[in-house]
Amino acid sequence: MDSLLKKPVRKPGGFYEGAYKLFMRRNSVYVTVIIIGAFAGERAVDYGVKKLWENNNKGKRYEDISVLGQRPVDE
């Protein structure tokens, strides 16, 4: 009965120990995670900067101005 009332003992280390066991134990897995993380981070930064640029320059770009390159109509 006493074994049912005792709190479970947590292992020390927690997040860092789990990350080590999952990613850093083998060099091949560690290098793969670094490469995939760098690629994903680059894509996220590129997407964010592009959205920021488009929102900041809305209506100012060449594609947004409809009368550029058109000849005046003689009536």
mmCIF file of the N, C-alpha and C atoms, coordinates in Angstrom:
data_MODEL
# 
_entry.id   MODEL 
# 
loop_
_atom_site.group_PDB 
_atom_site.id 
_atom_site.type_symbol 
_atom_site.label_atom_id 
_atom_site.label_alt_id 
_atom_site.label_comp_id 
_atom_site.label_asym_id 
_atom_site.label_entity_id 
_atom_site.label_seq_id 
_atom_site.pdbx_PDB_ins_code 
_atom_site.Cartn_x 
_atom_site.Cartn_y 
_atom_site.Cartn_z 
_atom_site.occupancy 
_atom_site.B_iso_or_equiv 
_atom_site.pdbx_formal_charge 
_atom_site.auth_seq_id 
_atom_site.auth_comp_id 
_atom_site.auth_asym_id 
_atom_site.auth_atom_id 
_atom_site.pdbx_PDB_model_num 
ATOM 1   N N  . MET A 1 1  ? 0.815   -1.183 0.000   1.00 0.00 ? 1  MET A N  1 
ATOM 2   C CA . MET A 1 1  ? 0.000   0.000  0.000   1.00 0.00 ? 1  MET A CA 1 
ATOM 3   C C  . MET A 1 1  ? 0.862   1.251  0.000   1.00 0.00 ? 1  MET A C  1 
ATOM 4   N N  . ASP A 1 2  ? 1.985   1.215  0.691   1.00 0.00 ? 2  ASP A N  1 
ATOM 5   C CA . ASP A 1 2  ? 2.857   2.378  0.716   1.00 0.00 ? 2  ASP A CA 1 
ATOM 6   C C  . ASP A 1 2  ? 3.410   2.702  -0.673  1.00 0.00 ? 2  ASP A C  1 
ATOM 7   N N  . SER A 1 3  ? 3.618   1.698  -1.510  1.00 0.00 ? 3  SER A N  1 
ATOM 8   C CA . SER A 1 3  ? 4.180   1.942  -2.837  1.00 0.00 ? 3  SER A CA 1 
ATOM 9   C C  . SER A 1 3  ? 3.192   2.702  -3.722  1.00 0.00 ? 3  SER A C  1 
ATOM 10  N N  . LEU A 1 4  ? 1.903   2.595  -3.455  1.00 0.00 ? 4  LEU A N  1 
ATOM 11  C CA . LEU A 1 4  ? 0.904   3.316  -4.239  1.00 0.00 ? 4  LEU A CA 1 
ATOM 12  C C  . LEU A 1 4  ? 0.822   4.789  -3.842  1.00 0.00 ? 4  LEU A C  1 
ATOM 13  N N  . LEU A 1 5  ? 1.178   5.118  -2.602  1.00 0.00 ? 5  LEU A N  1 
ATOM 14  C CA . LEU A 1 5  ? 1.063   6.484  -2.120  1.00 0.00 ? 5  LEU A CA 1 
ATOM 15  C C  . LEU A 1 5  ? 2.325   7.319  -2.336  1.00 0.00 ? 5  LEU A C  1 
ATOM 16  N N  . LYS A 1 6  ? 3.430   6.685  -2.671  1.00 0.00 ? 6  LYS A N  1 
ATOM 17  C CA . LYS A 1 6  ? 4.670   7.424  -2.877  1.00 0.00 ? 6  LYS A CA 1 
ATOM 18  C C  . LYS A 1 6  ? 4.631   8.156  -4.218  1.00 0.00 ? 6  LYS A C  1 
ATOM 19  N N  . LYS A 1 7  ? 5.217   9.347  -4.222  1.00 0.00 ? 7  LYS A N  1 
ATOM 20  C CA . LYS A 1 7  ? 5.309   10.114 -5.463  1.00 0.00 ? 7  LYS A CA 1 
ATOM 21  C C  . LYS A 1 7  ? 6.390   9.504  -6.351  1.00 0.00 ? 7  LYS A C  1 
ATOM 22  N N  . PRO A 1 8  ? 6.176   9.515  -7.647  1.00 0.00 ? 8  PRO A N  1 
ATOM 23  C CA . PRO A 1 8  ? 7.227   8.988  -8.535  1.00 0.00 ? 8  PRO A CA 1 
ATOM 24  C C  . PRO A 1 8  ? 8.456   9.913  -8.503  1.00 0.00 ? 8  PRO A C  1 
ATOM 25  N N  . VAL A 1 9  ? 9.608   9.315  -8.562  1.00 0.00 ? 9  VAL A N  1 
ATOM 26  C CA . VAL A 1 9  ? 10.855  10.071 -8.511  1.00 0.00 ? 9  VAL A CA 1 
ATOM 27  C C  . VAL A 1 9  ? 11.199  10.520 -9.925  1.00 0.00 ? 9  VAL A C  1 
ATOM 28  N N  . ARG A 1 10 ? 11.432  11.842 -10.084 1.00 0.00 ? 10 ARG A N  1 
ATOM 29  C CA . ARG A 1 10 ? 11.808  12.371 -11.398 1.00 0.00 ? 10 ARG A CA 1 
ATOM 30  C C  . ARG A 1 10 ? 13.312  12.251 -11.574 1.00 0.00 ? 10 ARG A C  1 
ATOM 31  N N  . LYS A 1 11 ? 13.692  11.932 -12.787 1.00 0.00 ? 11 LYS A N  1 
ATOM 32  C CA . LYS A 1 11 ? 15.117  11.849 -13.085 1.00 0.00 ? 11 LYS A CA 1 
ATOM 33  C C  . LYS A 1 11 ? 15.671  13.258 -13.282 1.00 0.00 ? 11 LYS A C  1 
ATOM 34  N N  . PRO A 1 12 ? 16.858  13.521 -12.790 1.00 0.00 ? 12 PRO A N  1 
ATOM 35  C CA . PRO A 1 12 ? 17.453  14.842 -13.021 1.00 0.00 ? 12 PRO A CA 1 
ATOM 36  C C  . PRO A 1 12 ? 17.886  14.984 -14.481 1.00 0.00 ? 12 PRO A C  1 
ATOM 37  N N  . GLY A 1 13 ? 17.949  16.192 -14.952 1.00 0.00 ? 13 GLY A N  1 
ATOM 38  C CA . GLY A 1 13 ? 18.382  16.434 -16.325 1.00 0.00 ? 13 GLY A CA 1 
ATOM 39  C C  . GLY A 1 13 ? 17.255  16.974 -17.159 1.00 0.00 ? 13 GLY A C  1 
ATOM 40  N N  . GLY A 1 14 ? 16.140  16.317 -17.155 1.00 0.00 ? 14 GLY A N  1 
ATOM 41  C CA . GLY A 1 14 ? 14.944  16.774 -17.836 1.00 0.00 ? 14 GLY A CA 1 
ATOM 42  C C  . GLY A 1 14 ? 15.122  16.994 -19.321 1.00 0.00 ? 14 GLY A C  1 
ATOM 43  N N  . PHE A 1 15 ? 14.871  18.213 -19.746 1.00 0.00 ? 15 PHE A N  1 
ATOM 44  C CA . PHE A 1 15 ? 14.854  18.571 -21.161 1.00 0.00 ? 15 PHE A CA 1 
ATOM 45  C C  . PHE A 1 15 ? 16.210  18.350 -21.826 1.00 0.00 ? 15 PHE A C  1 
ATOM 46  N N  . TYR A 1 16 ? 17.274  18.804 -21.182 1.00 0.00 ? 16 TYR A N  1 
ATOM 47  C CA . TYR A 1 16 ? 18.597  18.731 -21.796 1.00 0.00 ? 16 TYR A CA 1 
ATOM 48  C C  . TYR A 1 16 ? 19.075  17.291 -21.957 1.00 0.00 ? 16 TYR A C  1 
ATOM 49  N N  . GLU A 1 17 ? 18.783  16.487 -20.979 1.00 0.00 ? 17 GLU A N  1 
ATOM 50  C CA . GLU A 1 17 ? 19.183  15.086 -21.079 1.00 0.00 ? 17 GLU A CA 1 
ATOM 51  C C  . GLU A 1 17 ? 18.396  14.376 -22.167 1.00 0.00 ? 17 GLU A C  1 
ATOM 52  N N  . GLY A 1 18 ? 17.111  14.706 -22.277 1.00 0.00 ? 18 GLY A N  1 
ATOM 53  C CA . GLY A 1 18 ? 16.300  14.125 -23.346 1.00 0.00 ? 18 GLY A CA 1 
ATOM 54  C C  . GLY A 1 18 ? 16.754  14.579 -24.719 1.00 0.00 ? 18 GLY A C  1 
ATOM 55  N N  . ALA A 1 19 ? 17.106  15.865 -24.851 1.00 0.00 ? 19 ALA A N  1 
ATOM 56  C CA . ALA A 1 19 ? 17.610  16.374 -26.129 1.00 0.00 ? 19 ALA A CA 1 
ATOM 57  C C  . ALA A 1 19 ? 18.935  15.704 -26.484 1.00 0.00 ? 19 ALA A C  1 
ATOM 58  N N  . TYR A 1 20 ? 19.778  15.509 -25.502 1.00 0.00 ? 20 TYR A N  1 
ATOM 59  C CA . TYR A 1 20 ? 21.047  14.834 -25.750 1.00 0.00 ? 20 TYR A CA 1 
ATOM 60  C C  . TYR A 1 20 ? 20.817  13.412 -26.235 1.00 0.00 ? 20 TYR A C  1 
ATOM 61  N N  . LYS A 1 21 ? 19.932  12.702 -25.559 1.00 0.00 ? 21 LYS A N  1 
ATOM 62  C CA . LYS A 1 21 ? 19.671  11.319 -25.952 1.00 0.00 ? 21 LYS A CA 1 
ATOM 63  C C  . LYS A 1 21 ? 19.046  11.229 -27.340 1.00 0.00 ? 21 LYS A C  1 
ATOM 64  N N  . LEU A 1 22 ? 18.220  12.219 -27.681 1.00 0.00 ? 22 LEU A N  1 
ATOM 65  C CA . LEU A 1 22 ? 17.522  12.179 -28.955 1.00 0.00 ? 22 LEU A CA 1 
ATOM 66  C C  . LEU A 1 22 ? 18.393  12.661 -30.107 1.00 0.00 ? 22 LEU A C  1 
ATOM 67  N N  . PHE A 1 23 ? 19.142  13.751 -29.931 1.00 0.00 ? 23 PHE A N  1 
ATOM 68  C CA . PHE A 1 23 ? 19.822  14.388 -31.051 1.00 0.00 ? 23 PHE A CA 1 
ATOM 69  C C  . PHE A 1 23 ? 21.341  14.267 -31.056 1.00 0.00 ? 23 PHE A C  1 
ATOM 70  N N  . MET A 1 24 ? 21.964  14.289 -29.894 1.00 0.00 ? 24 MET A N  1 
ATOM 71  C CA . MET A 1 24 ? 23.411  14.470 -29.863 1.00 0.00 ? 24 MET A CA 1 
ATOM 72  C C  . MET A 1 24 ? 24.214  13.223 -29.526 1.00 0.00 ? 24 MET A C  1 
ATOM 73  N N  . ARG A 1 25 ? 23.596  12.126 -29.386 1.00 0.00 ? 25 ARG A N  1 
ATOM 74  C CA . ARG A 1 25 ? 24.348  10.934 -29.022 1.00 0.00 ? 25 ARG A CA 1 
ATOM 75  C C  . ARG A 1 25 ? 25.210  10.450 -30.186 1.00 0.00 ? 25 ARG A C  1 
ATOM 76  N N  . ARG A 1 26 ? 24.670  10.499 -31.393 1.00 0.00 ? 26 ARG A N  1 
ATOM 77  C CA . ARG A 1 26 ? 25.424  10.077 -32.578 1.00 0.00 ? 26 ARG A CA 1 
ATOM 78  C C  . ARG A 1 26 ? 25.746  11.298 -33.424 1.00 0.00 ? 26 ARG A C  1 
ATOM 79  N N  . ASN A 1 27 ? 26.954  11.364 -33.931 1.00 0.00 ? 27 ASN A N  1 
ATOM 80  C CA . ASN A 1 27 ? 27.412  12.507 -34.705 1.00 0.00 ? 27 ASN A CA 1 
ATOM 81  C C  . ASN A 1 27 ? 26.591  12.682 -35.983 1.00 0.00 ? 27 ASN A C  1 
ATOM 82  N N  . SER A 1 28 ? 26.228  11.606 -36.642 1.00 0.00 ? 28 SER A N  1 
ATOM 83  C CA . SER A 1 28 ? 25.474  11.707 -37.888 1.00 0.00 ? 28 SER A CA 1 
ATOM 84  C C  . SER A 1 28 ? 24.098  12.327 -37.658 1.00 0.00 ? 28 SER A C  1 
ATOM 85  N N  . VAL A 1 29 ? 23.448  11.983 -36.573 1.00 0.00 ? 29 VAL A N  1 
ATOM 86  C CA . VAL A 1 29 ? 22.137  12.557 -36.256 1.00 0.00 ? 29 VAL A CA 1 
ATOM 87  C C  . VAL A 1 29 ? 22.296  14.028 -35.885 1.00 0.00 ? 29 VAL A C  1 
ATOM 88  N N  . TYR A 1 30 ? 23.332  14.353 -35.127 1.00 0.00 ? 30 TYR A N  1 
ATOM 89  C CA . TYR A 1 30 ? 23.578  15.732 -34.704 1.00 0.00 ? 30 TYR A CA 1 
ATOM 90  C C  . TYR A 1 30 ? 23.819  16.646 -35.909 1.00 0.00 ? 30 TYR A C  1 
ATOM 91  N N  . VAL A 1 31 ? 24.644  16.223 -36.838 1.00 0.00 ? 31 VAL A N  1 
ATOM 92  C CA . VAL A 1 31 ? 24.941  17.018 -38.029 1.00 0.00 ? 31 VAL A CA 1 
ATOM 93  C C  . VAL A 1 31 ? 23.696  17.158 -38.892 1.00 0.00 ? 31 VAL A C  1 
ATOM 94  N N  . THR A 1 32 ? 22.905  16.116 -39.018 1.00 0.00 ? 32 THR A N  1 
ATOM 95  C CA . THR A 1 32 ? 21.672  16.173 -39.802 1.00 0.00 ? 32 THR A CA 1 
ATOM 96  C C  . THR A 1 32 ? 20.688  17.162 -39.187 1.00 0.00 ? 32 THR A C  1 
ATOM 97  N N  . VAL A 1 33 ? 20.544  17.160 -37.877 1.00 0.00 ? 33 VAL A N  1 
ATOM 98  C CA . VAL A 1 33 ? 19.644  18.098 -37.200 1.00 0.00 ? 33 VAL A CA 1 
ATOM 99  C C  . VAL A 1 33 ? 20.124  19.533 -37.396 1.00 0.00 ? 33 VAL A C  1 
ATOM 100 N N  . ILE A 1 34 ? 21.420  19.762 -37.337 1.00 0.00 ? 34 ILE A N  1 
ATOM 101 C CA . ILE A 1 34 ? 21.967  21.106 -37.548 1.00 0.00 ? 34 ILE A CA 1 
ATOM 102 C C  . ILE A 1 34 ? 21.670  21.579 -38.968 1.00 0.00 ? 34 ILE A C  1 
ATOM 103 N N  . ILE A 1 35 ? 21.886  20.733 -39.963 1.00 0.00 ? 35 ILE A N  1 
ATOM 104 C CA . ILE A 1 35 ? 21.656  21.110 -41.361 1.00 0.00 ? 35 ILE A CA 1 
ATOM 105 C C  . ILE A 1 35 ? 20.179  21.369 -41.620 1.00 0.00 ? 35 ILE A C  1 
ATOM 106 N N  . ILE A 1 36 ? 19.305  20.501 -41.143 1.00 0.00 ? 36 ILE A N  1 
ATOM 107 C CA . ILE A 1 36 ? 17.863  20.697 -41.339 1.00 0.00 ? 36 ILE A CA 1 
ATOM 108 C C  . ILE A 1 36 ? 17.391  21.932 -40.585 1.00 0.00 ? 36 ILE A C  1 
ATOM 109 N N  . GLY A 1 37 ? 17.899  22.164 -39.387 1.00 0.00 ? 37 GLY A N  1 
ATOM 110 C CA . GLY A 1 37 ? 17.534  23.355 -38.627 1.00 0.00 ? 37 GLY A CA 1 
ATOM 111 C C  . GLY A 1 37 ? 17.984  24.635 -39.308 1.00 0.00 ? 37 GLY A C  1 
ATOM 112 N N  . ALA A 1 38 ? 19.182  24.628 -39.886 1.00 0.00 ? 38 ALA A N  1 
ATOM 113 C CA . ALA A 1 38 ? 19.662  25.807 -40.604 1.00 0.00 ? 38 ALA A CA 1 
ATOM 114 C C  . ALA A 1 38 ? 18.809  26.075 -41.837 1.00 0.00 ? 38 ALA A C  1 
ATOM 115 N N  . PHE A 1 39 ? 18.453  25.029 -42.557 1.00 0.00 ? 39 PHE A N  1 
ATOM 116 C CA . PHE A 1 39 ? 17.608  25.190 -43.743 1.00 0.00 ? 39 PHE A CA 1 
ATOM 117 C C  . PHE A 1 39 ? 16.231  25.721 -43.359 1.00 0.00 ? 39 PHE A C  1 
ATOM 118 N N  . ALA A 1 40 ? 15.624  25.154 -42.335 1.00 0.00 ? 40 ALA A N  1 
ATOM 119 C CA . ALA A 1 40 ? 14.296  25.605 -41.896 1.00 0.00 ? 40 ALA A CA 1 
ATOM 120 C C  . ALA A 1 40 ? 14.351  27.037 -41.363 1.00 0.00 ? 40 ALA A C  1 
ATOM 121 N N  . GLY A 1 41 ? 15.404  27.376 -40.630 1.00 0.00 ? 41 GLY A N  1 
ATOM 122 C CA . GLY A 1 41 ? 15.556  28.736 -40.123 1.00 0.00 ? 41 GLY A CA 1 
ATOM 123 C C  . GLY A 1 41 ? 15.727  29.743 -41.243 1.00 0.00 ? 41 GLY A C  1 
ATOM 124 N N  . GLU A 1 42 ? 16.490  29.379 -42.264 1.00 0.00 ? 42 GLU A N  1 
ATOM 125 C CA . GLU A 1 42 ? 16.685  30.264 -43.415 1.00 0.00 ? 42 GLU A CA 1 
ATOM 126 C C  . GLU A 1 42 ? 15.373  30.503 -44.139 1.00 0.00 ? 42 GLU A C  1 
ATOM 127 N N  . ARG A 1 43 ? 14.581  29.447 -44.307 1.00 0.00 ? 43 ARG A N  1 
ATOM 128 C CA . ARG A 1 43 ? 13.287  29.583 -44.983 1.00 0.00 ? 43 ARG A CA 1 
ATOM 129 C C  . ARG A 1 43 ? 12.337  30.459 -44.162 1.00 0.00 ? 43 ARG A C  1 
ATOM 130 N N  . ALA A 1 44 ? 12.340  30.303 -42.855 1.00 0.00 ? 44 ALA A N  1 
ATOM 131 C CA . ALA A 1 44 ? 11.459  31.098 -41.997 1.00 0.00 ? 44 ALA A CA 1 
ATOM 132 C C  . ALA A 1 44 ? 11.839  32.579 -42.027 1.00 0.00 ? 44 ALA A C  1 
ATOM 133 N N  . VAL A 1 45 ? 13.138  32.875 -41.966 1.00 0.00 ? 45 VAL A N  1 
ATOM 134 C CA . VAL A 1 45 ? 13.585  34.264 -42.018 1.00 0.00 ? 45 VAL A CA 1 
ATOM 135 C C  . VAL A 1 45 ? 13.274  34.862 -43.383 1.00 0.00 ? 45 VAL A C  1 
ATOM 136 N N  . ASP A 1 46 ? 13.497  34.114 -44.450 1.00 0.00 ? 46 ASP A N  1 
ATOM 137 C CA . ASP A 1 46 ? 13.206  34.597 -45.801 1.00 0.00 ? 46 ASP A CA 1 
ATOM 138 C C  . ASP A 1 46 ? 11.725  34.917 -45.961 1.00 0.00 ? 46 ASP A C  1 
ATOM 139 N N  . TYR A 1 47 ? 10.863  34.040 -45.474 1.00 0.00 ? 47 TYR A N  1 
ATOM 140 C CA . TYR A 1 47 ? 9.423   34.265 -45.556 1.00 0.00 ? 47 TYR A CA 1 
ATOM 141 C C  . TYR A 1 47 ? 9.014   35.505 -44.756 1.00 0.00 ? 47 TYR A C  1 
ATOM 142 N N  . GLY A 1 48 ? 9.536   35.653 -43.559 1.00 0.00 ? 48 GLY A N  1 
ATOM 143 C CA . GLY A 1 48 ? 9.191   36.789 -42.717 1.00 0.00 ? 48 GLY A CA 1 
ATOM 144 C C  . GLY A 1 48 ? 9.652   38.113 -43.304 1.00 0.00 ? 48 GLY A C  1 
ATOM 145 N N  . VAL A 1 49 ? 10.880  38.152 -43.830 1.00 0.00 ? 49 VAL A N  1 
ATOM 146 C CA . VAL A 1 49 ? 11.397  39.383 -44.420 1.00 0.00 ? 49 VAL A CA 1 
ATOM 147 C C  . VAL A 1 49 ? 10.619  39.733 -45.684 1.00 0.00 ? 49 VAL A C  1 
ATOM 148 N N  . LYS A 1 50 ? 10.254  38.727 -46.473 1.00 0.00 ? 50 LYS A N  1 
ATOM 149 C CA . LYS A 1 50 ? 9.481   38.982 -47.698 1.00 0.00 ? 50 LYS A CA 1 
ATOM 150 C C  . LYS A 1 50 ? 8.111   39.562 -47.361 1.00 0.00 ? 50 LYS A C  1 
ATOM 151 N N  . LYS A 1 51 ? 7.442   39.002 -46.374 1.00 0.00 ? 51 LYS A N  1 
ATOM 152 C CA . LYS A 1 51 ? 6.129   39.527 -45.970 1.00 0.00 ? 51 LYS A CA 1 
ATOM 153 C C  . LYS A 1 51 ? 6.252   40.948 -45.420 1.00 0.00 ? 51 LYS A C  1 
ATOM 154 N N  . LEU A 1 52 ? 7.273   41.202 -44.623 1.00 0.00 ? 52 LEU A N  1 
ATOM 155 C CA . LEU A 1 52 ? 7.501   42.538 -44.085 1.00 0.00 ? 52 LEU A CA 1 
ATOM 156 C C  . LEU A 1 52 ? 7.762   43.535 -45.214 1.00 0.00 ? 52 LEU A C  1 
ATOM 157 N N  . TRP A 1 53 ? 8.576   43.150 -46.192 1.00 0.00 ? 53 TRP A N  1 
ATOM 158 C CA . TRP A 1 53 ? 8.891   44.011 -47.329 1.00 0.00 ? 53 TRP A CA 1 
ATOM 159 C C  . TRP A 1 53 ? 7.636   44.318 -48.151 1.00 0.00 ? 53 TRP A C  1 
ATOM 160 N N  . GLU A 1 54 ? 6.822   43.272 -48.414 1.00 0.00 ? 54 GLU A N  1 
ATOM 161 C CA . GLU A 1 54 ? 5.607   43.479 -49.205 1.00 0.00 ? 54 GLU A CA 1 
ATOM 162 C C  . GLU A 1 54 ? 4.617   44.383 -48.479 1.00 0.00 ? 54 GLU A C  1 
ATOM 163 N N  . ASN A 1 55 ? 4.459   44.213 -47.182 1.00 0.00 ? 55 ASN A N  1 
ATOM 164 C CA . ASN A 1 55 ? 3.539   45.056 -46.426 1.00 0.00 ? 55 ASN A CA 1 
ATOM 165 C C  . ASN A 1 55 ? 4.032   46.500 -46.348 1.00 0.00 ? 55 ASN A C  1 
ATOM 166 N N  . ASN A 1 56 ? 5.339   46.684 -46.251 1.00 0.00 ? 56 ASN A N  1 
ATOM 167 C CA . ASN A 1 56 ? 5.896   48.025 -46.156 1.00 0.00 ? 56 ASN A CA 1 
ATOM 168 C C  . ASN A 1 56 ? 5.818   48.769 -47.493 1.00 0.00 ? 56 ASN A C  1 
ATOM 169 N N  . ASN A 1 57 ? 5.890   48.046 -48.612 1.00 0.00 ? 57 ASN A N  1 
ATOM 170 C CA . ASN A 1 57 ? 5.934   48.670 -49.930 1.00 0.00 ? 57 ASN A CA 1 
ATOM 171 C C  . ASN A 1 57 ? 4.649   48.454 -50.723 1.00 0.00 ? 57 ASN A C  1 
ATOM 172 N N  . LYS A 1 58 ? 3.549   48.200 -50.055 1.00 0.00 ? 58 LYS A N  1 
ATOM 173 C CA . LYS A 1 58 ? 2.281   47.984 -50.732 1.00 0.00 ? 58 LYS A CA 1 
ATOM 174 C C  . LYS A 1 58 ? 1.872   49.256 -51.475 1.00 0.00 ? 58 LYS A C  1 
ATOM 175 N N  . GLY A 1 59 ? 1.584   49.121 -52.775 1.00 0.00 ? 59 GLY A N  1 
ATOM 176 C CA . GLY A 1 59 ? 1.174   50.252 -53.594 1.00 0.00 ? 59 GLY A CA 1 
ATOM 177 C C  . GLY A 1 59 ? 2.324   51.037 -54.180 1.00 0.00 ? 59 GLY A C  1 
ATOM 178 N N  . LYS A 1 60 ? 3.550   50.712 -53.841 1.00 0.00 ? 60 LYS A N  1 
ATOM 179 C CA . LYS A 1 60 ? 4.713   51.450 -54.319 1.00 0.00 ? 60 LYS A CA 1 
ATOM 180 C C  . LYS A 1 60 ? 5.504   50.676 -55.367 1.00 0.00 ? 60 LYS A C  1 
ATOM 181 N N  . ARG A 1 61 ? 5.184   49.416 -55.554 1.00 0.00 ? 61 ARG A N  1 
ATOM 182 C CA . ARG A 1 61 ? 5.950   48.602 -56.479 1.00 0.00 ? 61 ARG A CA 1 
ATOM 183 C C  . ARG A 1 61 ? 5.499   48.838 -57.913 1.00 0.00 ? 61 ARG A C  1 
ATOM 184 N N  . TYR A 1 62 ? 6.336   48.479 -58.859 1.00 0.00 ? 62 TYR A N  1 
ATOM 185 C CA . TYR A 1 62 ? 6.047   48.644 -60.281 1.00 0.00 ? 62 TYR A CA 1 
ATOM 186 C C  . TYR A 1 62 ? 4.780   47.878 -60.670 1.00 0.00 ? 62 TYR A C  1 
ATOM 187 N N  . GLU A 1 63 ? 4.610   46.683 -60.122 1.00 0.00 ? 63 GLU A N  1 
ATOM 188 C CA . GLU A 1 63 ? 3.452   45.858 -60.463 1.00 0.00 ? 63 GLU A CA 1 
ATOM 189 C C  . GLU A 1 63 ? 2.145   46.446 -59.940 1.00 0.00 ? 63 GLU A C  1 
ATOM 190 N N  . ASP A 1 64 ? 2.212   47.278 -58.916 1.00 0.00 ? 64 ASP A N  1 
ATOM 191 C CA . ASP A 1 64 ? 1.005   47.832 -58.305 1.00 0.00 ? 64 ASP A CA 1 
ATOM 192 C C  . ASP A 1 64 ? 0.481   49.075 -59.022 1.00 0.00 ? 64 ASP A C  1 
ATOM 193 N N  . ILE A 1 65 ? 1.295   49.699 -59.859 1.00 0.00 ? 65 ILE A N  1 
ATOM 194 C CA . ILE A 1 65 ? 0.892   50.930 -60.538 1.00 0.00 ? 65 ILE A CA 1 
ATOM 195 C C  . ILE A 1 65 ? 0.377   50.554 -61.919 1.00 0.00 ? 65 ILE A C  1 
ATOM 196 N N  . SER A 1 66 ? -0.929  50.740 -62.145 1.00 0.00 ? 66 SER A N  1 
ATOM 197 C CA . SER A 1 66 ? -1.561  50.220 -63.352 1.00 0.00 ? 66 SER A CA 1 
ATOM 198 C C  . SER A 1 66 ? -1.297  51.062 -64.589 1.00 0.00 ? 66 SER A C  1 
ATOM 199 N N  . VAL A 1 67 ? -0.958  52.334 -64.469 1.00 0.00 ? 67 VAL A N  1 
ATOM 200 C CA . VAL A 1 67 ? -0.816  53.195 -65.637 1.00 0.00 ? 67 VAL A CA 1 
ATOM 201 C C  . VAL A 1 67 ? 0.608   53.220 -66.187 1.00 0.00 ? 67 VAL A C  1 
ATOM 202 N N  . LEU A 1 68 ? 1.553   52.580 -65.561 1.00 0.00 ? 68 LEU A N  1 
ATOM 203 C CA . LEU A 1 68 ? 2.919   52.577 -66.067 1.00 0.00 ? 68 LEU A CA 1 
ATOM 204 C C  . LEU A 1 68 ? 3.016   51.790 -67.366 1.00 0.00 ? 68 LEU A C  1 
ATOM 205 N N  . GLY A 1 69 ? 3.695   52.349 -68.333 1.00 0.00 ? 69 GLY A N  1 
ATOM 206 C CA . GLY A 1 69 ? 3.909   51.656 -69.591 1.00 0.00 ? 69 GLY A CA 1 
ATOM 207 C C  . GLY A 1 69 ? 2.757   51.738 -70.555 1.00 0.00 ? 69 GLY A C  1 
ATOM 208 N N  . GLN A 1 70 ? 1.689   52.430 -70.216 1.00 0.00 ? 70 GLN A N  1 
ATOM 209 C CA . GLN A 1 70 ? 0.541   52.539 -71.105 1.00 0.00 ? 70 GLN A CA 1 
ATOM 210 C C  . GLN A 1 70 ? 0.604   53.877 -71.829 1.00 0.00 ? 70 GLN A C  1 
ATOM 211 N N  . ARG A 1 71 ? 0.207   53.854 -73.062 1.00 0.00 ? 71 ARG A N  1 
ATOM 212 C CA . ARG A 1 71 ? 0.141   55.094 -73.843 1.00 0.00 ? 71 ARG A CA 1 
ATOM 213 C C  . ARG A 1 71 ? -1.192  55.768 -73.595 1.00 0.00 ? 71 ARG A C  1 
ATOM 214 N N  . PRO A 1 72 ? -1.183  57.084 -73.614 1.00 0.00 ? 72 PRO A N  1 
ATOM 215 C CA . PRO A 1 72 ? -2.472  57.779 -73.430 1.00 0.00 ? 72 PRO A CA 1 
ATOM 216 C C  . PRO A 1 72 ? -3.384  57.519 -74.619 1.00 0.00 ? 72 PRO A C  1 
ATOM 217 N N  . VAL A 1 73 ? -4.641  57.391 -74.346 1.00 0.00 ? 73 VAL A N  1 
ATOM 218 C CA . VAL A 1 73 ? -5.636  57.131 -75.378 1.00 0.00 ? 73 VAL A CA 1 
ATOM 219 C C  . VAL A 1 73 ? -6.071  58.455 -75.979 1.00 0.00 ? 73 VAL A C  1 
ATOM 220 N N  . ASP A 1 74 ? -5.927  58.610 -77.329 1.00 0.00 ? 74 ASP A N  1 
ATOM 221 C CA . ASP A 1 74 ? -6.378  59.830 -78.027 1.00 0.00 ? 74 ASP A CA 1 
ATOM 222 C C  . ASP A 1 74 ? -7.826  59.673 -78.412 1.00 0.00 ? 74 ASP A C  1 
ATOM 223 N N  . GLU A 1 75 ? -8.640  60.577 -77.963 1.00 0.00 ? 75 GLU A N  1 
ATOM 224 C CA . GLU A 1 75 ? -10.061 60.489 -78.294 1.00 0.00 ? 75 GLU A CA 1 
ATOM 225 C C  . GLU A 1 75 ? -10.477 61.657 -79.115 1.00 0.00 ? 75 GLU A C  1 
# 
